[in-house]
Amino acid sequence: MKFSAVTSILLGVAAIILPYFFGTLAVMMLGGVMLASGVVALLYVSALRKQGFTVSVFAPWTQVIAGLVILIWPELALWIVAVILGGGLILSGITGLSILRDSGIVNPPLLRKIGLWSSIGLGLLLIILGSAGSAVMLGVVLGIALISTGLQQWRMTA
């Protein structure tokens, strides 16, 4: 069990040191899972159709095609993540600032304003960096999660 904990911690550190590689790898693993899931769903739908059920093949084929696209072109998926997350951060910051202004609070907390402006800035940075930015973010988040899991496993064996 301690071997698993140490391995998880070391992989987490590696993911933080090489976030672009691990972020891209994580997205490609997602593509592989989507492809495999789509193939299994196609086999299931085919078996159902042979039994006389009318079942659509649209969703399984969509999974297969999306999985192939992600495996072949992971930067596209990472770019979409960057745009969606970056846009969400920008909208969250703008909405928060707008609510803060309309609330009528004379002196809003400085940390709240800094947080909202940081959200806008980080959203813009994520969109500007595109696929590289989201790969790095994903790699760092994956690294932190792996380290946390490894530390939890270590505590459970002690």
Rosetta constraint file for C-alpha pairs under 8 A:
AtomPair CA 1 CA 5 HARMONIC 6.43 0.50
AtomPair CA 1 CA 153 HARMONIC 7.26 0.50
AtomPair CA 1 CA 154 HARMONIC 7.64 0.50
AtomPair CA 1 CA 157 HARMONIC 6.68 0.50
AtomPair CA 2 CA 6 HARMONIC 6.09 0.50
AtomPair CA 2 CA 153 HARMONIC 7.24 0.50
AtomPair CA 2 CA 154 HARMONIC 5.88 0.50
AtomPair CA 2 CA 157 HARMONIC 6.72 0.50
AtomPair CA 3 CA 7 HARMONIC 6.03 0.50
AtomPair CA 4 CA 8 HARMONIC 6.09 0.50
AtomPair CA 4 CA 150 HARMONIC 7.29 0.50
AtomPair CA 4 CA 153 HARMONIC 7.69 0.50
AtomPair CA 5 CA 9 HARMONIC 6.21 0.50
AtomPair CA 5 CA 149 HARMONIC 7.41 0.50
AtomPair CA 5 CA 150 HARMONIC 4.12 0.50
AtomPair CA 5 CA 151 HARMONIC 6.55 0.50
AtomPair CA 5 CA 152 HARMONIC 7.83 0.50
AtomPair CA 5 CA 153 HARMONIC 5.31 0.50
AtomPair CA 5 CA 154 HARMONIC 5.46 0.50
AtomPair CA 6 CA 10 HARMONIC 6.07 0.50
AtomPair CA 6 CA 150 HARMONIC 6.31 0.50
AtomPair CA 6 CA 154 HARMONIC 7.74 0.50
AtomPair CA 7 CA 11 HARMONIC 6.05 0.50
AtomPair CA 7 CA 150 HARMONIC 7.46 0.50
AtomPair CA 8 CA 12 HARMONIC 6.09 0.50
AtomPair CA 8 CA 146 HARMONIC 5.43 0.50
AtomPair CA 8 CA 147 HARMONIC 6.18 0.50
AtomPair CA 8 CA 149 HARMONIC 6.91 0.50
AtomPair CA 8 CA 150 HARMONIC 4.88 0.50
AtomPair CA 9 CA 13 HARMONIC 6.24 0.50
AtomPair CA 9 CA 146 HARMONIC 6.00 0.50
AtomPair CA 9 CA 147 HARMONIC 4.35 0.50
AtomPair CA 9 CA 148 HARMONIC 7.59 0.50
AtomPair CA 9 CA 149 HARMONIC 7.63 0.50
AtomPair CA 9 CA 150 HARMONIC 4.98 0.50
AtomPair CA 9 CA 151 HARMONIC 7.07 0.50
AtomPair CA 10 CA 14 HARMONIC 6.14 0.50
AtomPair CA 10 CA 147 HARMONIC 7.52 0.50
AtomPair CA 11 CA 15 HARMONIC 6.05 0.50
AtomPair CA 11 CA 143 HARMONIC 7.02 0.50
AtomPair CA 11 CA 146 HARMONIC 6.80 0.50
AtomPair CA 11 CA 147 HARMONIC 7.68 0.50
AtomPair CA 12 CA 16 HARMONIC 6.32 0.50
AtomPair CA 12 CA 142 HARMONIC 6.88 0.50
AtomPair CA 12 CA 143 HARMONIC 3.74 0.50
AtomPair CA 12 CA 144 HARMONIC 6.10 0.50
AtomPair CA 12 CA 145 HARMONIC 7.16 0.50
AtomPair CA 12 CA 146 HARMONIC 4.67 0.50
AtomPair CA 12 CA 147 HARMONIC 4.92 0.50
AtomPair CA 13 CA 17 HARMONIC 6.19 0.50
AtomPair CA 13 CA 143 HARMONIC 6.02 0.50
AtomPair CA 13 CA 144 HARMONIC 7.94 0.50
AtomPair CA 13 CA 147 HARMONIC 7.03 0.50
AtomPair CA 14 CA 18 HARMONIC 5.87 0.50
AtomPair CA 14 CA 19 HARMONIC 7.84 0.50
AtomPair CA 14 CA 143 HARMONIC 7.21 0.50
AtomPair CA 15 CA 19 HARMONIC 5.02 0.50
AtomPair CA 15 CA 21 HARMONIC 7.70 0.50
AtomPair CA 15 CA 22 HARMONIC 5.51 0.50
AtomPair CA 15 CA 23 HARMONIC 7.95 0.50
AtomPair CA 15 CA 139 HARMONIC 5.47 0.50
AtomPair CA 15 CA 140 HARMONIC 6.25 0.50
AtomPair CA 15 CA 142 HARMONIC 6.76 0.50
AtomPair CA 15 CA 143 HARMONIC 4.70 0.50
AtomPair CA 16 CA 139 HARMONIC 6.26 0.50
AtomPair CA 16 CA 140 HARMONIC 4.84 0.50
AtomPair CA 16 CA 142 HARMONIC 7.95 0.50
AtomPair CA 16 CA 143 HARMONIC 5.18 0.50
AtomPair CA 16 CA 144 HARMONIC 7.48 0.50
AtomPair CA 18 CA 22 HARMONIC 6.47 0.50
AtomPair CA 18 CA 139 HARMONIC 7.35 0.50
AtomPair CA 19 CA 23 HARMONIC 5.76 0.50
AtomPair CA 19 CA 135 HARMONIC 6.70 0.50
AtomPair CA 19 CA 136 HARMONIC 4.63 0.50
AtomPair CA 19 CA 137 HARMONIC 7.21 0.50
AtomPair CA 19 CA 138 HARMONIC 7.17 0.50
AtomPair CA 19 CA 139 HARMONIC 3.96 0.50
AtomPair CA 19 CA 140 HARMONIC 5.59 0.50
AtomPair CA 19 CA 143 HARMONIC 7.90 0.50
AtomPair CA 20 CA 24 HARMONIC 6.06 0.50
AtomPair CA 20 CA 132 HARMONIC 6.67 0.50
AtomPair CA 20 CA 135 HARMONIC 4.95 0.50
AtomPair CA 20 CA 136 HARMONIC 4.64 0.50
AtomPair CA 20 CA 139 HARMONIC 6.12 0.50
AtomPair CA 21 CA 25 HARMONIC 6.06 0.50
AtomPair CA 21 CA 135 HARMONIC 7.62 0.50
AtomPair CA 21 CA 139 HARMONIC 7.40 0.50
AtomPair CA 22 CA 26 HARMONIC 6.00 0.50
AtomPair CA 22 CA 135 HARMONIC 7.60 0.50
AtomPair CA 22 CA 138 HARMONIC 7.78 0.50
AtomPair CA 22 CA 139 HARMONIC 5.08 0.50
AtomPair CA 22 CA 142 HARMONIC 7.89 0.50
AtomPair CA 23 CA 27 HARMONIC 6.38 0.50
AtomPair CA 23 CA 134 HARMONIC 7.66 0.50
AtomPair CA 23 CA 135 HARMONIC 4.33 0.50
AtomPair CA 23 CA 136 HARMONIC 6.07 0.50
AtomPair CA 23 CA 137 HARMONIC 7.41 0.50
AtomPair CA 23 CA 138 HARMONIC 4.92 0.50
AtomPair CA 23 CA 139 HARMONIC 4.17 0.50
AtomPair CA 23 CA 140 HARMONIC 7.91 0.50
AtomPair CA 23 CA 142 HARMONIC 7.67 0.50
AtomPair CA 24 CA 28 HARMONIC 6.20 0.50
AtomPair CA 24 CA 74 HARMONIC 6.61 0.50
AtomPair CA 24 CA 75 HARMONIC 7.67 0.50
AtomPair CA 24 CA 78 HARMONIC 7.75 0.50
AtomPair CA 24 CA 135 HARMONIC 5.72 0.50
AtomPair CA 24 CA 139 HARMONIC 7.89 0.50
AtomPair CA 25 CA 29 HARMONIC 6.13 0.50
AtomPair CA 26 CA 30 HARMONIC 6.31 0.50
AtomPair CA 26 CA 138 HARMONIC 7.98 0.50
AtomPair CA 26 CA 139 HARMONIC 7.94 0.50
AtomPair CA 27 CA 31 HARMONIC 6.32 0.50
AtomPair CA 27 CA 70 HARMONIC 7.29 0.50
AtomPair CA 27 CA 74 HARMONIC 6.39 0.50
AtomPair CA 27 CA 77 HARMONIC 7.42 0.50
AtomPair CA 27 CA 78 HARMONIC 7.44 0.50
AtomPair CA 28 CA 32 HARMONIC 6.25 0.50
AtomPair CA 28 CA 70 HARMONIC 6.26 0.50
AtomPair CA 28 CA 71 HARMONIC 5.17 0.50
AtomPair CA 28 CA 74 HARMONIC 6.16 0.50
AtomPair CA 29 CA 33 HARMONIC 6.21 0.50
AtomPair CA 29 CA 71 HARMONIC 7.90 0.50
AtomPair CA 30 CA 34 HARMONIC 6.13 0.50
AtomPair CA 30 CA 67 HARMONIC 7.56 0.50
AtomPair CA 30 CA 70 HARMONIC 7.88 0.50
AtomPair CA 31 CA 35 HARMONIC 6.09 0.50
AtomPair CA 31 CA 66 HARMONIC 7.21 0.50
AtomPair CA 31 CA 67 HARMONIC 4.15 0.50
AtomPair CA 31 CA 68 HARMONIC 6.60 0.50
AtomPair CA 31 CA 69 HARMONIC 7.63 0.50
AtomPair CA 31 CA 70 HARMONIC 4.98 0.50
AtomPair CA 31 CA 71 HARMONIC 5.23 0.50
AtomPair CA 32 CA 36 HARMONIC 6.12 0.50
AtomPair CA 32 CA 67 HARMONIC 5.99 0.50
AtomPair CA 32 CA 68 HARMONIC 7.66 0.50
AtomPair CA 32 CA 71 HARMONIC 6.62 0.50
AtomPair CA 33 CA 37 HARMONIC 5.94 0.50
AtomPair CA 33 CA 67 HARMONIC 7.32 0.50
AtomPair CA 34 CA 38 HARMONIC 6.01 0.50
AtomPair CA 34 CA 63 HARMONIC 5.64 0.50
AtomPair CA 34 CA 64 HARMONIC 6.53 0.50
AtomPair CA 34 CA 66 HARMONIC 7.20 0.50
AtomPair CA 34 CA 67 HARMONIC 4.83 0.50
AtomPair CA 35 CA 39 HARMONIC 6.25 0.50
AtomPair CA 35 CA 63 HARMONIC 6.11 0.50
AtomPair CA 35 CA 64 HARMONIC 4.56 0.50
AtomPair CA 35 CA 65 HARMONIC 7.38 0.50
AtomPair CA 35 CA 66 HARMONIC 7.37 0.50
AtomPair CA 35 CA 67 HARMONIC 4.38 0.50
AtomPair CA 35 CA 68 HARMONIC 6.34 0.50
AtomPair CA 36 CA 40 HARMONIC 6.24 0.50
AtomPair CA 36 CA 64 HARMONIC 7.47 0.50
AtomPair CA 37 CA 41 HARMONIC 6.07 0.50
AtomPair CA 37 CA 60 HARMONIC 7.84 0.50
AtomPair CA 37 CA 63 HARMONIC 7.20 0.50
AtomPair CA 37 CA 64 HARMONIC 7.68 0.50
AtomPair CA 38 CA 42 HARMONIC 6.08 0.50
AtomPair CA 38 CA 59 HARMONIC 7.89 0.50
AtomPair CA 38 CA 60 HARMONIC 4.58 0.50
AtomPair CA 38 CA 61 HARMONIC 6.39 0.50
AtomPair CA 38 CA 62 HARMONIC 7.56 0.50
AtomPair CA 38 CA 63 HARMONIC 4.82 0.50
AtomPair CA 38 CA 64 HARMONIC 4.78 0.50
AtomPair CA 39 CA 43 HARMONIC 6.29 0.50
AtomPair CA 39 CA 60 HARMONIC 6.99 0.50
AtomPair CA 39 CA 64 HARMONIC 6.48 0.50
AtomPair CA 40 CA 44 HARMONIC 6.21 0.50
AtomPair CA 41 CA 45 HARMONIC 6.03 0.50
AtomPair CA 41 CA 60 HARMONIC 5.50 0.50
AtomPair CA 42 CA 46 HARMONIC 5.99 0.50
AtomPair CA 42 CA 57 HARMONIC 6.82 0.50
AtomPair CA 42 CA 60 HARMONIC 5.56 0.50
AtomPair CA 42 CA 61 HARMONIC 7.25 0.50
AtomPair CA 43 CA 47 HARMONIC 6.27 0.50
AtomPair CA 44 CA 48 HARMONIC 6.27 0.50
AtomPair CA 45 CA 49 HARMONIC 6.11 0.50
AtomPair CA 45 CA 55 HARMONIC 6.43 0.50
AtomPair CA 45 CA 56 HARMONIC 7.61 0.50
AtomPair CA 45 CA 57 HARMONIC 6.80 0.50
AtomPair CA 46 CA 50 HARMONIC 6.30 0.50
AtomPair CA 47 CA 51 HARMONIC 6.57 0.50
AtomPair CA 48 CA 52 HARMONIC 6.63 0.50
AtomPair CA 48 CA 53 HARMONIC 5.54 0.50
AtomPair CA 48 CA 54 HARMONIC 7.72 0.50
AtomPair CA 48 CA 55 HARMONIC 7.24 0.50
AtomPair CA 49 CA 53 HARMONIC 4.97 0.50
AtomPair CA 49 CA 54 HARMONIC 6.05 0.50
AtomPair CA 49 CA 55 HARMONIC 6.57 0.50
AtomPair CA 57 CA 61 HARMONIC 6.16 0.50
AtomPair CA 58 CA 62 HARMONIC 6.05 0.50
AtomPair CA 59 CA 63 HARMONIC 6.27 0.50
AtomPair CA 60 CA 64 HARMONIC 6.26 0.50
AtomPair CA 61 CA 65 HARMONIC 6.08 0.50
AtomPair CA 62 CA 66 HARMONIC 5.94 0.50
AtomPair CA 63 CA 67 HARMONIC 5.90 0.50
AtomPair CA 64 CA 68 HARMONIC 6.18 0.50
AtomPair CA 65 CA 69 HARMONIC 6.12 0.50
AtomPair CA 66 CA 70 HARMONIC 6.11 0.50
AtomPair CA 67 CA 71 HARMONIC 6.11 0.50
AtomPair CA 68 CA 72 HARMONIC 6.02 0.50
AtomPair CA 69 CA 73 HARMONIC 5.59 0.50
AtomPair CA 69 CA 74 HARMONIC 7.43 0.50
AtomPair CA 70 CA 74 HARMONIC 4.70 0.50
AtomPair CA 70 CA 75 HARMONIC 7.90 0.50
AtomPair CA 70 CA 76 HARMONIC 7.20 0.50
AtomPair CA 70 CA 77 HARMONIC 6.18 0.50
AtomPair CA 73 CA 77 HARMONIC 7.46 0.50
AtomPair CA 74 CA 78 HARMONIC 6.31 0.50
AtomPair CA 75 CA 79 HARMONIC 5.91 0.50
AtomPair CA 75 CA 131 HARMONIC 5.50 0.50
AtomPair CA 75 CA 132 HARMONIC 7.90 0.50
AtomPair CA 76 CA 80 HARMONIC 6.23 0.50
AtomPair CA 76 CA 131 HARMONIC 7.16 0.50
AtomPair CA 77 CA 81 HARMONIC 6.23 0.50
AtomPair CA 77 CA 131 HARMONIC 7.72 0.50
AtomPair CA 78 CA 82 HARMONIC 6.17 0.50
AtomPair CA 78 CA 130 HARMONIC 7.32 0.50
AtomPair CA 78 CA 131 HARMONIC 4.50 0.50
AtomPair CA 78 CA 132 HARMONIC 7.48 0.50
AtomPair CA 78 CA 134 HARMONIC 5.78 0.50
AtomPair CA 78 CA 135 HARMONIC 6.29 0.50
AtomPair CA 79 CA 83 HARMONIC 6.24 0.50
AtomPair CA 79 CA 130 HARMONIC 5.04 0.50
AtomPair CA 79 CA 131 HARMONIC 4.08 0.50
AtomPair CA 79 CA 132 HARMONIC 7.85 0.50
AtomPair CA 79 CA 134 HARMONIC 7.09 0.50
AtomPair CA 80 CA 84 HARMONIC 6.11 0.50
AtomPair CA 80 CA 131 HARMONIC 7.69 0.50
AtomPair CA 81 CA 85 HARMONIC 5.87 0.50
AtomPair CA 81 CA 131 HARMONIC 7.70 0.50
AtomPair CA 81 CA 134 HARMONIC 6.55 0.50
AtomPair CA 82 CA 86 HARMONIC 5.58 0.50
AtomPair CA 82 CA 126 HARMONIC 5.71 0.50
AtomPair CA 82 CA 127 HARMONIC 5.49 0.50
AtomPair CA 82 CA 129 HARMONIC 7.94 0.50
AtomPair CA 82 CA 130 HARMONIC 5.42 0.50
AtomPair CA 82 CA 131 HARMONIC 6.24 0.50
AtomPair CA 82 CA 133 HARMONIC 6.95 0.50
AtomPair CA 82 CA 134 HARMONIC 5.20 0.50
AtomPair CA 83 CA 87 HARMONIC 5.75 0.50
AtomPair CA 83 CA 126 HARMONIC 7.41 0.50
AtomPair CA 83 CA 127 HARMONIC 5.31 0.50
AtomPair CA 83 CA 130 HARMONIC 7.09 0.50
AtomPair CA 84 CA 88 HARMONIC 6.07 0.50
AtomPair CA 85 CA 89 HARMONIC 6.16 0.50
AtomPair CA 85 CA 123 HARMONIC 7.05 0.50
AtomPair CA 85 CA 126 HARMONIC 7.75 0.50
AtomPair CA 86 CA 90 HARMONIC 6.20 0.50
AtomPair CA 86 CA 122 HARMONIC 7.17 0.50
AtomPair CA 86 CA 123 HARMONIC 3.78 0.50
AtomPair CA 86 CA 124 HARMONIC 6.15 0.50
AtomPair CA 86 CA 125 HARMONIC 7.62 0.50
AtomPair CA 86 CA 126 HARMONIC 5.37 0.50
AtomPair CA 86 CA 127 HARMONIC 5.43 0.50
AtomPair CA 87 CA 91 HARMONIC 6.08 0.50
AtomPair CA 87 CA 123 HARMONIC 6.14 0.50
AtomPair CA 87 CA 124 HARMONIC 7.77 0.50
AtomPair CA 87 CA 127 HARMONIC 7.59 0.50
AtomPair CA 88 CA 92 HARMONIC 5.93 0.50
AtomPair CA 88 CA 123 HARMONIC 7.30 0.50
AtomPair CA 89 CA 93 HARMONIC 6.14 0.50
AtomPair CA 89 CA 119 HARMONIC 5.32 0.50
AtomPair CA 89 CA 120 HARMONIC 5.89 0.50
AtomPair CA 89 CA 122 HARMONIC 7.15 0.50
AtomPair CA 89 CA 123 HARMONIC 4.88 0.50
AtomPair CA 90 CA 94 HARMONIC 6.15 0.50
AtomPair CA 90 CA 119 HARMONIC 6.16 0.50
AtomPair CA 90 CA 120 HARMONIC 4.25 0.50
AtomPair CA 90 CA 121 HARMONIC 7.46 0.50
AtomPair CA 90 CA 122 HARMONIC 7.86 0.50
AtomPair CA 90 CA 123 HARMONIC 5.16 0.50
AtomPair CA 90 CA 124 HARMONIC 6.95 0.50
AtomPair CA 91 CA 95 HARMONIC 5.89 0.50
AtomPair CA 91 CA 120 HARMONIC 7.50 0.50
AtomPair CA 92 CA 96 HARMONIC 6.05 0.50
AtomPair CA 92 CA 116 HARMONIC 7.60 0.50
AtomPair CA 92 CA 119 HARMONIC 7.17 0.50
AtomPair CA 92 CA 120 HARMONIC 7.64 0.50
AtomPair CA 93 CA 97 HARMONIC 6.14 0.50
AtomPair CA 93 CA 115 HARMONIC 7.96 0.50
AtomPair CA 93 CA 116 HARMONIC 4.49 0.50
AtomPair CA 93 CA 117 HARMONIC 6.16 0.50
AtomPair CA 93 CA 118 HARMONIC 7.72 0.50
AtomPair CA 93 CA 119 HARMONIC 5.27 0.50
AtomPair CA 93 CA 120 HARMONIC 5.20 0.50
AtomPair CA 94 CA 98 HARMONIC 6.04 0.50
AtomPair CA 94 CA 116 HARMONIC 7.35 0.50
AtomPair CA 94 CA 120 HARMONIC 7.07 0.50
AtomPair CA 95 CA 99 HARMONIC 6.09 0.50
AtomPair CA 96 CA 100 HARMONIC 6.01 0.50
AtomPair CA 96 CA 116 HARMONIC 6.37 0.50
AtomPair CA 97 CA 101 HARMONIC 6.11 0.50
AtomPair CA 97 CA 113 HARMONIC 7.17 0.50
AtomPair CA 97 CA 116 HARMONIC 6.51 0.50
AtomPair CA 98 CA 102 HARMONIC 6.15 0.50
AtomPair CA 99 CA 103 HARMONIC 5.90 0.50
AtomPair CA 100 CA 104 HARMONIC 7.43 0.50
AtomPair CA 100 CA 105 HARMONIC 7.19 0.50
AtomPair CA 100 CA 108 HARMONIC 7.29 0.50
AtomPair CA 101 CA 105 HARMONIC 7.37 0.50
AtomPair CA 108 CA 112 HARMONIC 7.36 0.50
AtomPair CA 108 CA 113 HARMONIC 7.42 0.50
AtomPair CA 109 CA 113 HARMONIC 6.65 0.50
AtomPair CA 110 CA 114 HARMONIC 6.14 0.50
AtomPair CA 111 CA 115 HARMONIC 6.00 0.50
AtomPair CA 112 CA 116 HARMONIC 6.27 0.50
AtomPair CA 113 CA 117 HARMONIC 6.14 0.50
AtomPair CA 114 CA 118 HARMONIC 5.89 0.50
AtomPair CA 115 CA 119 HARMONIC 6.15 0.50
AtomPair CA 116 CA 120 HARMONIC 6.53 0.50
AtomPair CA 117 CA 121 HARMONIC 6.18 0.50
AtomPair CA 118 CA 122 HARMONIC 5.89 0.50
AtomPair CA 119 CA 123 HARMONIC 6.03 0.50
AtomPair CA 120 CA 124 HARMONIC 6.24 0.50
AtomPair CA 121 CA 125 HARMONIC 6.13 0.50
AtomPair CA 122 CA 126 HARMONIC 6.00 0.50
AtomPair CA 123 CA 127 HARMONIC 6.28 0.50
AtomPair CA 124 CA 128 HARMONIC 6.08 0.50
AtomPair CA 125 CA 129 HARMONIC 6.02 0.50
AtomPair CA 125 CA 133 HARMONIC 7.94 0.50
AtomPair CA 126 CA 130 HARMONIC 6.01 0.50
AtomPair CA 126 CA 133 HARMONIC 5.53 0.50
AtomPair CA 126 CA 134 HARMONIC 6.71 0.50
AtomPair CA 127 CA 133 HARMONIC 7.77 0.50
AtomPair CA 129 CA 133 HARMONIC 4.75 0.50
AtomPair CA 129 CA 134 HARMONIC 7.71 0.50
AtomPair CA 130 CA 134 HARMONIC 6.48 0.50
AtomPair CA 131 CA 135 HARMONIC 6.02 0.50
AtomPair CA 132 CA 136 HARMONIC 6.15 0.50
AtomPair CA 133 CA 137 HARMONIC 6.12 0.50
AtomPair CA 134 CA 138 HARMONIC 5.89 0.50
AtomPair CA 135 CA 139 HARMONIC 5.99 0.50
AtomPair CA 136 CA 140 HARMONIC 6.15 0.50
AtomPair CA 137 CA 141 HARMONIC 6.15 0.50
AtomPair CA 138 CA 142 HARMONIC 5.96 0.50
AtomPair CA 139 CA 143 HARMONIC 6.02 0.50
AtomPair CA 140 CA 144 HARMONIC 6.19 0.50
AtomPair CA 141 CA 145 HARMONIC 6.17 0.50
AtomPair CA 142 CA 146 HARMONIC 6.11 0.50
AtomPair CA 143 CA 147 HARMONIC 6.15 0.50
AtomPair CA 144 CA 148 HARMONIC 6.07 0.50
AtomPair CA 145 CA 149 HARMONIC 6.09 0.50
AtomPair CA 146 CA 150 HARMONIC 6.06 0.50
AtomPair CA 147 CA 151 HARMONIC 6.12 0.50
AtomPair CA 148 CA 152 HARMONIC 6.17 0.50
AtomPair CA 149 CA 153 HARMONIC 6.16 0.50
AtomPair CA 150 CA 154 HARMONIC 6.11 0.50
AtomPair CA 151 CA 155 HARMONIC 6.23 0.50
AtomPair CA 152 CA 156 HARMONIC 6.30 0.50
AtomPair CA 153 CA 157 HARMONIC 6.48 0.50
AtomPair CA 154 CA 158 HARMONIC 6.46 0.50
